[in-house]
Amino acid sequence: MAEPGERRGRPKTFPRRIALKDGRVATIRLMVKKDKDKLLRFFRGIPEEERMFLRDDVTKPETIEAWARDLDYSTILPIVAEIEGRIVADATLHRRPYGWMQHVAEVRIVVDPTFRGKGLGHALLAEILDIAGTWGMEILVSELTPEQKPAIKLVKSVGFKREATLRRHVKDLIGTPRDLLVLTRRLTQE
């Protein structure tokens, strides 16, 4: 199985620079341990009404410190986008290296609201899709609440389809029950 950084036998190079629709240039690269302060600033800049749907309290330094300390690219591959030294987006690919779901990976993405609609989220998802293919993943999953409309629109734009709605299945960070949408994208033909 290919490691992150390989694509169709050729080395994938990070960092990669991409031009956004507004003319700015973003650098896409793997997250590294020293990104923890930048990542904390990024997540604290996401509006509270959006952060409440994230799985972890990303405003706590200990959450981000644990992510940085426990980096293991073989199971969770975090990719960040930077503009002028500031992290403006984060995307992760989560996989299990063994077991009955080793062919399935979960995709998570958060983009700073001021950089939405400029092609950044789409570029990050393209990287994730490419890497998932090199890893031999067959199915990608994105779990979102109906309120996460920009994220739903983004994953649907790259071929994710709704598989299920689990009623009142999750609770946001203040304890309110929410529906959970399960969207998938198959990378192989059935």
CORVENBEL-V100318 format. One record per backbone hydrogen bond with DSSP energy under -1.0 kcal/mol. CO is the residue of the C=O (numbers start at 1). NH is the residue of the N-H. Records with the same first field share a line. If there is no record, write none. Layout:
CO: NH ; NH
//
This chain:
3: 6
5: 12
7: 10
10: 7
16: 28
18: 26
20: 23
24: 20
26: 18
27: 82
28: 16
29: 80
32: 35
33: 36
35: 39
36: 40
37: 41
38: 42
39: 43
40: 44
41: 45
43: 46
47: 50 ; 51
48: 52
50: 53
51: 54
52: 173
56: 58
57: 60
60: 64
61: 65
62: 66
63: 67
64: 68
65: 69
66: 70
68: 71
72: 75 ; 76
75: 95
77: 93
78: 31
79: 91
80: 29
81: 88 ; 89
82: 27
83: 86
86: 83
88: 112
89: 81
90: 110
91: 79
92: 108
93: 77
94: 106
99: 102
101: 104
103: 138 ; 139
105: 141
106: 94
108: 92
110: 90
112: 115
113: 116
118: 21
119: 123
120: 124
121: 125
122: 126
123: 127
124: 128
125: 129
126: 130
127: 131
128: 132
129: 133
130: 134
131: 135
132: 137
133: 136
134: 2
138: 187
139: 105
140: 185
141: 107
142: 183
144: 181
145: 148
147: 149
148: 152
149: 153
150: 154
151: 155
152: 156
153: 157
155: 160
156: 159
161: 184
164: 182
166: 169 ; 180
170: 178
172: 175
176: 172
178: 170
180: 166
181: 144
182: 163 ; 164
183: 142
184: 161
185: 140
//
